[in-house]
């Protein structure tokens, strides 16, 4: 049996009771993921899904997102904005409590805080970054609701705010347009680029009957040789030849089994993909955040 299996339990407390260093294990690749089973009650997940689908009803794109403004959320004046797939934003102010969409946001923070606190109790000086104290965090959010419909997939990629370093590492020279984008990225994500380790943390609200599975590869983007370095973009690295390269790399791989209401966290610096959803299937709906992790700090954004 493959020993590369996720840490899974019915609560974050149960996970840290047996593995107080769970986040470090995730960082080092000892485990592919951390899963809190049915953390959000199924009835709550269905209610939130129905409300989101109503909000998305007028949008025909195969990928839809609904973001939570971090600055206002932390000031207890929650707002939301609607984003289309091409990233043009049409903002409108909506009360999270009134829509009942704040439960998974708070749940995700609670799970991460519990895991973070376990690190603190075992001798680490850790700090959950407070975005309200730094202006550069005002442009990001603590979570985004996403809907993945049939016809949409997330091809093999790795997430990182430091993808531009791969260009120089492999002997390339950033194009002028790339340099301009990196400069813009520094203004938006400046303080977050300090993290060399990045996780993804999600709450699954709805899963299709088939397709949409998360496939994880035990391959950090920094370990991929320059002969197949992938294509860096502002927040990650895309591997268009990954399926051809896998036989040579031979990484450990797992398709993560996730159920409605599960919270799951994985190391998104490692190559991963979300498999296509077949036609006529219901969409895959999640609340997701990125997590910057180090021995001393934890930050959440999207």
C-alpha positions in Angstrom: 0.0 0.0 0.0 1.2 3.5 -0.9 2.2 5.3 2.4 1.6 8.7 0.8 -1.8 9.2 2.3 -3.6 12.3 3.7 -4.1 13.0 7.4 -7.8 12.8 7.8 -10.1 13.1 10.9 -13.5 14.5 11.8 -12.0 17.6 13.4 -8.8 19.7 13.3 -8.4 19.1 17.0 -8.2 15.3 16.3 -5.6 15.9 13.6 -3.3 17.9 15.9 -3.8 15.5 18.8 -2.0 12.8 16.7 0.1 15.0 14.4 0.8 18.4 16.1 3.3 19.2 13.3 0.7 18.5 10.5 1.5 21.7 8.6 5.2 20.9 8.6 4.5 17.4 7.3 2.5 19.0 4.5 5.4 21.4 3.8 7.9 18.6 3.6 5.8 16.4 1.4 5.4 13.7 4.1 1.6 13.8 3.4 -0.3 14.9 0.3 -3.1 16.7 2.2 -4.9 17.4 5.4 -8.6 16.7 5.4 -11.3 17.5 8.1 -14.2 15.3 7.1 -17.7 16.9 7.1 -16.5 20.0 8.9 -19.4 21.9 7.3 -22.8 20.2 7.8 -24.3 18.9 4.5 -27.5 21.0 5.0 -25.4 24.2 5.3 -23.4 23.2 2.2 -26.5 22.7 0.2 -28.0 26.0 1.3 -24.9 27.9 0.5 -24.6 26.1 -2.9 -28.2 27.1 -3.8 -27.6 30.7 -3.0 -24.4 30.8 -5.0 -26.0 29.1 -8.0 -28.8 31.8 -7.9 -26.1 34.5 -7.9 -24.3 32.8 -10.8 -27.5 32.1 -12.8 -27.0 34.9 -15.3 -23.4 33.9 -16.1 -22.6 31.3 -18.8 -18.9 30.9 -18.4 -17.6 27.5 -17.4 -15.6 29.0 -14.5 -17.2 31.4 -12.1 -15.9 33.1 -9.0 -17.4 35.1 -6.1 -14.8 36.9 -4.0 -14.9 38.2 -0.4 -13.2 41.5 0.2 -10.6 40.9 2.9 -10.2 44.4 4.2 -13.9 45.0 4.9 -14.4 41.4 6.1 -11.9 41.8 8.8 -13.4 45.1 9.8 -16.7 43.2 10.3 -18.2 45.0 7.4 -18.3 42.2 4.9 -18.6 42.9 1.2 -18.5 40.7 -1.9 -17.6 41.2 -5.5 -18.6 39.3 -8.6 -15.9 38.2 -11.1 -16.2 36.8 -14.5 -13.7 34.3 -15.9 -11.8 36.9 -17.8 -11.1 38.7 -14.5 -13.1 41.8 -15.2 -14.7 42.8 -12.0 -18.3 44.0 -11.5 -18.4 44.9 -7.8 -21.5 45.2 -5.7 -21.9 45.3 -1.9 -23.6 42.4 -0.3 -24.0 41.5 3.4 -22.4 38.1 4.0 -24.5 37.5 7.0 -27.7 38.3 5.1 -26.8 35.8 2.4 -25.5 33.2 4.8 -22.3 32.8 2.9 -19.9 33.5 5.8 -20.0 30.1 7.5 -17.4 28.4 5.3 -15.1 31.4 5.4 -15.0 31.4 9.2 -14.8 27.6 9.2 -11.7 27.7 7.0 -10.1 30.2 9.2 -10.9 28.1 12.3 -9.3 25.0 10.9 -6.2 26.8 9.9 -5.9 28.6 13.2 -6.2 25.3 15.1 -3.4 23.8 13.0 -1.3 26.9 13.4 -1.8 27.0 17.2 -0.5 23.4 17.4 2.7 24.6 15.9 2.9 27.4 18.5 2.3 25.0 21.4 5.2 22.8 20.2 7.8 25.5 20.5 7.5 27.5 17.3 7.1 31.3 17.3 4.2 31.6 14.8 2.1 34.6 13.9 -1.2 34.8 12.0 -0.6 37.8 9.8 -3.2 40.6 10.4 -3.9 42.0 6.9 -5.7 45.1 8.3 -2.3 46.4 9.5 -0.7 46.3 6.1 -2.1 48.2 3.1 -0.7 45.7 0.6 -3.3 43.2 1.8 -6.3 45.4 1.0 -6.2 44.2 -2.6 -6.6 40.5 -1.8 -9.3 38.4 -0.1 -9.5 35.6 2.4 -11.4 33.3 0.1 -13.1 33.0 -3.3 -16.2 30.9 -4.1 -15.6 29.0 -7.3 -17.8 27.0 -9.7 -16.3 24.6 -12.1 -18.8 23.5 -14.8 -18.5 20.8 -17.4 -16.0 21.8 -20.0 -13.6 23.4 -17.5 -10.5 21.9 -16.0 -7.4 23.0 -14.2 -4.5 21.5 -16.1 -1.3 20.5 -14.3 0.2 23.5 -12.6 1.8 24.7 -9.3 0.9 27.8 -7.4 3.5 30.3 -6.3 4.0 34.1 -6.2 7.6 33.6 -7.1 7.3 32.0 -10.5 9.4 34.8 -12.1 12.5 33.4 -10.4 12.3 30.3 -12.7 12.9 32.5 -15.7 16.4 33.6 -14.5 17.2 30.2 -12.9 16.8 28.4 -16.3 18.9 30.9 -18.2 16.1 33.1 -19.5 15.5 36.8 -19.4 12.1 38.2 -18.4 10.4 40.0 -21.3 9.5 43.7 -20.7 5.8 42.9 -20.4 6.6 40.3 -17.8 8.7 42.7 -15.8 5.8 45.2 -15.8 3.5 42.5 -14.5 5.9 41.5 -11.8 6.2 45.1 -10.7 2.4 45.3 -10.5 2.3 42.0 -8.6 4.7 43.4 -6.0 2.3 46.2 -5.3 -0.6 43.7 -4.8 1.2 40.8 -3.1 4.3 42.4 -1.8 4.3 41.1 1.8 3.1 37.7 0.7 6.1 37.0 -1.6 8.1 36.4 1.6 6.6 32.9 1.8 8.6 30.1 0.1 5.9 27.6 1.0 2.3 28.0 -0.2 -0.7 25.8 0.5 -4.3 25.7 -0.8 -7.1 25.4 1.7 -10.7 24.7 0.5 -14.2 23.8 1.6 -16.0 21.5 -0.8 -19.6 22.6 -1.1 -20.6 20.4 -4.1 -18.9 17.6 -6.0 -20.1 16.2 -9.3 -21.0 12.5 -9.4 -18.0 11.9 -11.7 -15.0 14.0 -12.7 -13.6 17.1 -10.9 -11.2 15.1 -8.8 -8.1 16.8 -7.4 -4.9 14.9 -8.5 -1.8 15.6 -6.5 1.8 14.9 -7.6 4.7 14.8 -5.1 6.8 17.1 -7.3 7.7 20.6 -6.1 7.9 23.2 -8.9 11.4 24.1 -7.8 12.6 20.5 -8.4 11.5 20.2 -12.0 14.5 20.3 -14.3 14.9 23.2 -16.7 14.5 20.9 -19.6 10.9 20.9 -18.7 10.4 24.1 -16.6 6.8 24.8 -17.5 5.5 28.2 -18.3 5.6 30.8 -15.5 2.7 33.2 -15.1 2.0 35.7 -12.4 0.7 33.4 -9.7 2.1 30.0 -10.7 3.7 27.7 -13.3 1.7 25.8 -16.0 3.0 22.4 -17.2 1.6 21.8 -20.7 3.9 18.7 -21.2 3.4 17.3 -17.7 1.6 14.1 -18.8 4.5 13.3 -21.2 7.1 14.1 -18.5 5.5 12.0 -15.7 7.0 8.7 -16.8 10.5 10.2 -16.4 9.8 12.1 -13.2 7.9 9.2 -11.6 6.4 11.1 -8.7 4.1 9.7 -6.1 0.5 10.6 -7.1 -2.9 10.4 -5.5 -6.5 11.3 -6.5 -7.9 13.0 -3.4 -11.2 11.6 -2.2 -13.2 14.6 -1.0 -16.9 14.8 0.2 -19.4 17.5 0.7 -18.5 19.8 3.6 -14.9 18.5 3.8 -12.1 21.0 4.5 -8.9 20.0 2.7 -5.5 21.6 2.6 -2.7 20.6 0.2 0.8 21.9 -0.7 0.0 23.8 -3.9 3.8 24.4 -4.6 3.6 20.8 -5.8 2.2 20.0 -9.2 -1.6 19.3 -9.2 -4.6 19.3 -11.4 -8.4 19.2 -11.3 -9.7 16.6 -13.7 -12.4 17.6 -16.3 -16.1 17.4 -15.5 -18.1 15.4 -18.0 -21.0 16.9 -19.8 -24.4 17.0 -18.0 -22.7 16.8 -14.6 -23.4 19.3 -11.8 -20.6 21.8 -11.1 -17.8 21.5 -8.6 -18.2 24.3 -6.1 -15.7 25.3 -3.5 -14.5 28.1 -1.2 -10.8 28.3 -1.6 -7.9 30.3 -0.2 -4.1 30.3 -0.5 -2.0 30.0 2.7 1.5 31.3 3.1 3.4 29.2 5.6 6.7 29.5 7.3 8.1 28.5 10.7 7.0 31.9 12.1 4.1 33.1 10.2 0.8 32.1 8.5 -1.1 34.2 6.1 -4.3 33.6 4.2 -5.3 35.2 0.8 -6.7 34.5 -2.6 
